[in-house]
Amino acid sequence: MRCNYCFSIYGAEIDICPSCGYKNGDAAQELFYLNPGTVLGSRYTVGQVLGAGGFGIVYKAWDNHGNHLVAIKEYYPSGLVARAPGTENLRLVAKNRSAEFDAGKYRFTVERSGTMHTDMRYRDNPSLPHSVSAIDDNGTHYMVMEFLQGNTLTEHVEANGAMPVNEGLGVISAILKAVRDIHKEDIIHRDISPDNIILTPSSPKLIDFGAAKFGKRDNGENAERVMKPGYSPPEQYEPDGRAGIHTDIYSLGATLYFMLTGYKPDEATNRKTGDLLASPDSLVSDIPKHVNDAILRAMAIDHRLRFKNAIEFLDALMGQTKVRRPEKATKIRKLKRLVAIASSFLVLGIVGVFTYIQVIEQVPMLNDAEVELWFVLSGDSAEDSRREFALNQVINQFSQIYPNVIIMPRGIEEELFAIEVEIAIGQGRPVIFESDNINQTILAATVDLNSVANRVGDDSYFLDAYTRFFPNRNQIPTGFVATCVFVNTDISNYMGNTITDLTALLASMPAENSRIAVQYGRETAFISVFGNVSHVPQQEFMQRQAGALFAETSAFGDIQAVFAGTYRLVRLDMPQVPAAFGGMFSIVDSGRDELAAKRRFLEFMLSENAQDALHIQAQSGLFPINQAALKTFTEVFTEFADFFDNIDDFDF
């Protein structure tokens, strides 16, 4: 018989597969995966999961018609859909998110049709995906592809060390020819990295077009936005970064850097503030100069200095064309720019000077400064990565306005954070630090931030009354939370959008579930709102034994994950709604230039774009304190559309 997990053959008298240990009939490892043995399109038997991301799941599968292995990618946008245990059809977690789901399905079909087109057009290119076909089933879309035997480039280098130059050039030459062909079709991959190159016995393969932009068929708005530290160029980190051929060229250069040295390149965002990237030949001495210079040219921070296409890069690697390193190209560009500027001033004269003065008045300049930005590491790697990425986005935006100010982020373990802050205060280091859990004894020696609040107060909620909320004037909040009630709609038929007391809510539940649970640590707030009413611990709601939960809005993500499509968020309609500030930062006193830069950066953290990165894109659990960003938040997370109707009643 054939195993439904790894598809090896073994005797019918054996219950457990000797190759992988799977017993036919066992459920999938995760509740939302299709169970091994599920048949798609009356042809393909689904087996083990090869990988899962934010928008899809990839399965190993068996083609029952062709009698060979295939890989199948399923459109499964995590957070938008759920699959009940033992079932195959997808269901939306919330009806009002159907447009978002449909847009993602359309995006998946664009990826699928684009990959199928490339398969047919370049069937003779062994480094592109082949045998691509489509299935629509279970309320979603699937893409069938050839199953690839082999290791990723990452796995190979980690196991064997850096590749010899000739071997590495052979691999990258094949991938460059694959990229040449997809670029001919106006396809930009946007996620080239060692993780997405498989070394098969026949040839290297470029895989995973999930983040690709497929020419005029695709505006890219619904693509999964992927940033691979070390391999993504700086423009890919920017909200309006324009991807193009130059984007893939950078990633190809960074991939070759890793192949030939064994080291992952420094992250592009770090290189923008101070490029300390070691040249490949300083790490491995036998890398030829022309190969070294070609890699650095491909990885130029300024995309205009990179190779114009894949073949130009390939020719440089093969020594067929002379390569000018980025720093030399930059000097030539600067010289040309100076000539152009001089010419412009001859034409514009006093008008140009006047315009320059206007710009300076609109954006007051800062003196050169280097500042550290400290944040607490939670220990959850996914959460910490998301947080660090958001802060880097804000730093990059700030650097576009103040390129002479260097902001250096640093994550510190929670147990060491307060100690490090005390030391920094004693030394007068130029540090901005997260201060939610720092006591006022330590904060007493930090900087007065009333001037920051005054400058942003008109654009932010609550900061027009800053000294009332922060009498010590040494913390600036970047977000806030409020208290609400989450209702399990499988238990309760409560239809109100607001709640003033518990009478109707408790009456909407069956007697055996007619109780309200309270989030850990929110018992005092619950009593202040509803009085000393009987309540139960949070776990009873999570175990579906209580019909409602009194909690902070920061629990929204967890509730959505567990109760997909079966919950309602209800706001408190009363004179005093318990709320709390979060994402607070303080400043260590230091030199004048650093102090001015730190205050300006705090102001920038409260701007609309920065707040979008910190709280909407990163899903921090906090509401943006910036008024425009909060409006955007309600448009993205429609459950909160009417939540702030009584924001003036929030009690901090």
N, C-alpha and C positions, 0 to 999 in steps of 0.2 A: 504494500500500500504506500501511498505518497503522503508525506507529512504536510499538513496544511500551514506550517509555519516557515520551514526552510525548503520544503519541496524535495527533500531527498527520499529515496525509496528504501523501505525496510519491510520485513516480514509481517504478515497480517496477524500472526500470533503474539506480536509484541505490542504492548500498550503505549509505550513511551518511545519517541524518536531517539535512536542512539546518537544521532548527529548533533541535535540541538536541545534534547531533553523536553520537547513539547509533547503534550498529550492531546490528540485530536479531540476537539470539543471544548477545550479550555477557553475562557474568555481572553480578550486582549489585555495587554498590560495596563492600559488606561481606559477609563470608561468611555471616552469620546472617540476612541479608535474603532474602526470596523473590526469585527471579530474575525480571526483567522478562519478560512473556509467560506467566507462570504463571496458570492459570485456576482461580478459586475458585467453588465451587457451580455448576459447569457454565454460568456466566453472566458472571463478571467477570474481565477480564484485568488483572493487576497490572502497574503501571509503576513510576515513580520513587518513592523514599521521601521523604515530606514532612516527617517528623520521627520521632524515636525517643527514648524515655525509659526509666526503670527498669522499667516494667511493660507497655510496648506500643510498637508500630511503626505509623505511619500511612502508607498508600500512596495515591498517585494511581492510579486504575483506570478502566477503560472498561466500561460496562454494554452488553454485546453484544445484549441484548434491547431496551433502551430507546434505544440509540445516543446515549449522553451520558456525560459524565465523572461519576465519583463519588469519594468518599474512603472508604477502608476501614481501620478500626483493628483490629489483631491483638493478642490477648493474648499477650505474650511477656515473661515476667518475667526480666529479665537476672540471671544468677547462679544461677537455678534450672534453666534449660533450655538446650539447645544445638540447633543444626541443622547436621548434617554438610553440607559443601559439595556443592552440586548436588542436595540433597534438600529435601523440603518438610515432612516430619513433625518435630515437636518430640520431644526425648528429655530425660529428667531427667538432671541432672548427678550426682545421687546418689539411689538408690532410697528412702533413708529420709527424703527431703524431699517425698514424694508428697502428704502431707497439706497441706503448705504450698502446693504447686502447686494442689491441688484447692480450697483455701480462696480462693486468688487467682482461680481460674476462676469460683467462685461469686460473688465480689465483682464480676467483670467482667459476669456475667449480670445482677446487680442494677443495675449502671450501664446496661447495654444495655436492659433492660426498662423502667427508669425513664425513659430518654431516649425510648424508643418511646412510652411512655405520654404523656409531655409533648408529643411530636410530634402524636399523635392528638388530645389534649385541647385543645391551643392551636395548631391548624393555621393560624389566622388571625393569629397573632403572628409577624411577619416577622423578629423578632430572636432566635428560638429555632431550634435545629437541626431540620431536617425531612428527609423521605424516608428515615427510619431503618428498617433491616431487619437480620435476623440470618443468619449462616452459621456452621455448625460443621464444621470440616474440619481435616485435618492434626494431629489430636489437640489442637486448641485452639479458641478461639472468635473470631469476627470480628463487627464491627459496621459496616454500610454506611450512609453518610450522604451528603447532598448535597455536591457539590464547590463550594467557595466561591472566587470570583474576587475578589481584592482584597488590600489590605495590612493588616497588623495596625495597631492604634492606635499601637504603639511605632514601627513603621516610618514611619508617616505623620508623627508629630510630629518624629522625628529628621530627616526629609527636609525638612519644611516649617516647623518651628518650632511654637510654641504656637498652639492654635486660637483664633480669635476667640470671644468669650464666647457669642454666639448660636449659633454652629456647635457649640461644645462642649456647650451645654445641650441642643441637639437630639439629639446622639449619646447623652448620658447619660440623657435622658428615655426614649429607646427601650429602652436597656439596663435602666433601672429598672423599666419595664413588663414586661420579660422576667423580671426577678428577682421582681417581684410575683407573676407566674404560677407560677414554680417554688416559691416559698415557700408558695403556696396548696396545693401538693401535698406539703408538708413536706419539700422538697428544699433542702439548703444547699449552695451551690456550692463554697465554701472555696478557690477559686483564681481569683477575679476579679482581673484585672490588664490592663494595656494589651496584653500579649502574647496574651491570650485574647479579644480583641474584634477582629473582622474588619470593615473598612469596605468592604462590597460596594456595587456601583452602586445597589442598591435600598434597602438599609438596613444599619445596623450589626448584627453577629451576635455573640452570646455563645456561645463554644465551649468544648470540653474539660471534660467532667463527670467526668474520671477521679479527681478527689479529692473528689467530692461525697458527701454523706450523704443517702441516699434514705429518709428517714422510718423507719417501723417495720419496713420490709423490710430494713433495713441497720443493724447496730450500729456500723458504721464501723471495726471493728477491723482489717479487711484492706485499708482504703483506702490509697492512696498518700498519705503525709503530705508535703504541699507547703508550703514557706515561701518566699514571694517577698519579699526585702528591699525595704522601702519600701511594700509593698502588703498584707502580712499583718499582722493585729492582734497585740498582745502575747500574747493567750491562745493563739494558734495555735503559739507557740514552747514552750509549757509541756506537759510529758508528759500531764497530766490536764486540759489546757485544754478547756473545754466549748464546742464550736462551736454557733452558733445564728444567728438572723437578724442579730444584732448583728455577727457575724463578717463577713458579706457587706456590711453597711452600711459598715464601716470600709474595706474594699477598694474599694467604689464611691467613697467620698469621696477616697481616695488616688489612684484612677484619674482622677477629675475634676481633682484638684490638678495631676497631671502634664499633662493635656490643656490646661488653661488657663494654666499657667506654663512648661511645657517642662522643668521640674525634677522628678526623682524625689524623693518625700518621704524624710525621714530615717527610718531603720529603727526600727520600734516598740520594739525592745529598748533602743536608745539613748535613746529618748524617756522610757522608764521611769526611767532614772537621772538625767536632766536634760533636760527638754523644751525644746529650742532650735529647734523647727520654725518656720520663717519663715511668716508668714501669707501666703496667696496674693496679697492686695492689696499687700503690701510688695514683691512680685516683679513684678507687673503692675498698674499703677495703675488701669486702667479696669475691673477686676473690681468689680462692685457689692457694697456692704457686706453685703446679705442673702445673696448667693451665697458670699462669703468666709466669713461666720459659719456658714452651713450646712455648708460643707466641713469647717471646724474641728470643728463639733459631730459630724458623722459620724465624724471621726477621733479622737474623744476616747479617751484611754488607758483610762479607766474605762468599760467597756462599758455600764454603767447610764446613762451620760449621752448615749449615741448615740440616733439616731432609732429608734423602735420598729418601723418597717417601711419598705419602699421608697417607698410613696406619701406617707408623712409627710415623708420626705427630699425627694421631688419637689415637694411643695407648698411646702416651705421655699425650694427653689431658684427656684420660680416667683414668690416673694414673696407667696404666699397665706396664709402663717402667719408669725408673728413668731418669730425664733430667738434663744435665749439661748446665748451662747458658753460653752464648757466651763468656763472659769475662774469665770464668774459662777454657773453651776449648781453648781459645787463648793462655793463659799462658802455657798450656801443649804443644801446637803446637810450641810456641816460644822456650821452653826448648828443644824439639826434634830438632828444627832447629839449635840451638846453638851447640848441640852435632854434628849434621851433618856438620856444617860449620867448627868446630874444626877439625873434621876428614878430611875434604877436604883440609884444609891448611897443614895438615901433609903430604898429598899426593902431593899437587900442589906446596907447598913451594913458592919459589921466582917467579914462573910463575904466580901464583894467584895474588901476590902483583903487579906485572908488569901490568897485565890486569886491575886491579882496577885503577891504576894510569892513564892508557890510557882512561878509561871511564870518569874519572874526567876531563881530558883535553878536551875531546870531548863535555861534558856538564858541564860547570863550575857551581859549587854548589853555593847556596845562603845560607846566615844565616837565622835563624828563623825569620819570619816576619808575621805580620797581616796587610792586606791591604783592604781598602774598594773600591768597584767599583760602581760608581753612574751613573745611566742612567735616562733619562727623560721619564716619563709616559705620553703617548699621550692622555689618556682618552678613547681610543678604547680598550676594554678589550681583544678582540681577538688578536689585533696587539701587545699589551703589553705582553700578555702571550707568543706569538711567540718569541718576542724579549728576554724576560727573559729566556725562554727555551734555545735559541741559546747561550746567554751569559753563562748560566750554563754549556752547553756542552763544551765551550772553557775553562771555569774554571776547569772542571773535567779533560780535556786533560792536562792542565798545571799542575794540582796536581799529575798526574801520573809521571811527571818528577821531580817536586819540592814538595814532600809531606809535607815538613816542612814550606811551605809558604801557609798561609790561605788567600784566596780571598773571601771577603764577598760582594755579590751584593746587591744593594739597589735602588729601583725605587722611584723617587721623582716627585711629580706633577709639571707640567711645570711652573705654576705661582710662585712656591716657589724655583725653582731650582737655579736661579742665586743668590738669597739671601743666600741659604745654602752653595753655593760654596764660596761666600765672607767670610762667617763665618769660613769655613774650612781652607781657606787660612790664615786668621788671627790667627787661633789656631795651624797651622802647622800640621793638621791631615793627616794621611797616606792615601790619597785619589787619585784615578784615576777617572776622571769625563768626561762625554760627554760634548764637548765644541763647538758644531756647532753654538749655538746661544748665546754664552757668548762673551761680547765685549772685545776689546783689553785692555781697562783700567783695567779690572779685571784680564785678562790673563797676564798682565805685571809682576805680582808677582809670576808667575808659573815657572816651571823648563824648562831649555833649553833641547830640544829633538833632537839636531843634531846628537848626538852619536847613538840614536835609528835608525834614518834614514840611517846613514852610515852603520850600521850592516846589514840592510835588503835591502839596495838599489839595490843590484845586482839581487834580486829575485822579486822586485816590480817595477811596472810602476811608472814613474815620480819622485820617491824619490831619484834618482841619481842627480836630480836638486832641492833637497829639499829647500835649502836656497833661490832659485829664487822664488819658489811658496810660501814659508813661511818665509819671511825675519825676522819675530819676533821669529821664531824657538821654538814656545811654543805649537804647535798643531801637531798631527800625524793623517792623514786621514786613514781610513780603507777601504774606497770605493769611488766611483765617479759615476757621471751621465754625459750623453752627450745629445745633442739636435738632434732630428730626425723629420721625417714627417710620420704620420699615414694616410693611404689612405683607404677610404671606397670603397671596390671593388664592392658594389652594385650600386655605383654612378659613379665611375671613372674606366676607362679601362687602366689606366697608368700601364705599365709593367716593368718600369725600377727599378733596385735595388738601384740606386743612383739618386741624383738630384743636379743640379748645379744652375738652375734658375726655375722659376715657369711657364714658357711659355708652355711647353709640358704638365705639370700637369694640368693646368687650361683648356687647350684645350681638355683634355681627359674626361671632365665632360659636362653634358647637361647644357645649358645656365642658367637654373633656379637654378642650384647647383654649378655653376662655381665660387667658391670662396674658400679661405683658411681661416680656423679658427686658432686662436692663443691661447695657454694655458694662463690662468691667470698668470700674473707676468712675461711672456716671451716676451712681446711686444718690449722691447728695444733690446733684442737679435734678434728678427725677423727682425727688421729694420736694425740692423748691418749686417745681412746676405743677405737679399733680397732688402734692400732699403725701401723707404717709399711707399710700395705697399699696396693697399687697402686690408683690412682684417676684419674679423668679430670675435665676442667673441667665446670662446670654446663651449658654450652651443649649438651653431648652428650645430656644428659637432656632438655633443652627441645626438641632436634631428634629425639627418640625413638630415639637410638642407644644409650643406656644405660638399664638397667631400673630404677634407683633413684637418689635424690638425698639426700645428707646435707645438711641445711640448718636454719636457724633457723625457728621456727614462724611468724615474720612473713612468710615466703614463701607462706603458705597461700592468700591471695587470688589471687596470680599463678598458682599451680599450679592452683587451681580453675578459673580462667578459661581456661587452655590445655588442661587435661586433664579437662574436664567429664565426669563419669561414668566416667572411666577411670584413677582413681588411688586409693590407700589411704594413710592416714596411720598410721605405725607409731611407737610411743614406744620410747625406749631404756630397757631394764630393767637397770640397773647401779648400783653404789654412788655414782657421781659423774656426774650428767647435766649437761653444760655449759649454763649459763643466764646471763642478763644482765638487769640492771634497765634500765628506760627511762622516758621521760616524766618526767624529773627536773626539779625546780624548786628554786631557792634564793632568798634574800631579801637585799636591800640594807639595811644598817643605817640607820635614820632615826628620826624622832620616836616618842615612846612610844605615842601613840594609833594611828599608822599601823603600828607594829611589831606591836601587839596584833591589829589587823585582818588583817595579812598572815599571821600565824601561824594565826589562826582560819580564814582562807580556805584555807590549805594543809590544815588538818585536814578542812575540808569537801570538798576535792577527793578525799579518800580515803573519803568516805561512799559508801554503796551507790548512791544515785541519781546522784551526780556521776560515779562510775565507770562506771555504765551509759551515761551520755551520752558520756563520753570514749572508751570502748573498745568498747562493744557497738554502740550506735547509729551511732557514727562509723566503726566498723570500722578502728581505728587500727593494727592489726597487733600490739598489745600485749595481754597478758592483764591483767584487772583485778587489783589487789593486794588489794582488799577481798574478804573471804571470801564474803560473801553475793552480791556481784556476780559473782565467779568461778563460783559455782554456777549463776547465771542464764546466764552465758556458755556453759557446757556444755550447758544446755538449749536454747539458741538454735543453737549450732554443735555438733551432736550428734557430729561426728567426734572431738570432744575429750571425749566422755563419760567415758572411763576414763583419760584422759591424765595426770591428776593423782594417780593412785593412789600414786605414789612421789614426791610433791612434796617430801618431807623429804630426798630424795637430790639435789635440784637444787643445783648447785655454781656459785656466783656468783664 
